Amino acid sequence: DALAGQVWPSARTLARELRSRLADESSARQTTVLELGCGVGLVSLAAASAGARVIASDVDHLARACVSAAADDAGLDVSVQEFDLTSQHALPYIGAGDWVVFSDVFVTPSVARAAARRCIEAVDAGARVFVGDCGRCTRDDFLAELHATGMPPEDAQFRDAAELREWEHSERT
């Protein structure tokens, strides 16, 4: 799958931001990070390098193999699992204080809506959710589903692409 084999724009930003947040947490080693739709696993690898326990999940076999190989090459402990975020199965183990993350997964309206439902599932379990998106038109499907499932807009914090570009620029200088 050509989609799963790329490093998408939001993954780079999300990986840096998550790694920074985990590095600031004294409990990073007790934190589980579940990446849904991990693709080549940049976010998962960054979280593992910060000391978190990591579950990288994707439906694509090649993507999972790439993440596993990259983690092995880097000496990082990353559990790689097959998981379809659009399925009816519960999220792999996730609990209070853990992270559920995904970036650039809004490839179709149905996947965007499923991602919103996974956000609610994670929040209901006490996890923190971090979503990276490069501004696909399907973001509206994601937001509509979030609101339809009862997440009040004030509970979701968003940074727009211009703010992320500023943040990325400040990281380089």
Salt bridges, closest charged atoms under 4 A:
GLU17 OE2 - ARG21 NE 2.79
GLU17 OE1 - ARG159 NH2 3.87
GLU25 OE2 - ARG128 NH1 2.57
GLU82 OE1 - ARG64 NH2 3.88
ASP104 OD1 - ARG136 NH1 3.22
GLU121 OE1 - ARG118 NH1 2.70
ASP133 OD2 - ARG139 NE 2.96
ASP141 OD1 - ARG113 NH1 3.63
GLU145 OE2 - ARG117 NH1 3.31
GLU163 OE2 - ARG159 NE 3.97
GLU168 OE2 - ARG12 NH2 3.59
GLU168 OE2 - ARG16 NH1 3.44
GLU168 OE1 - ARG172 NH2 3.68
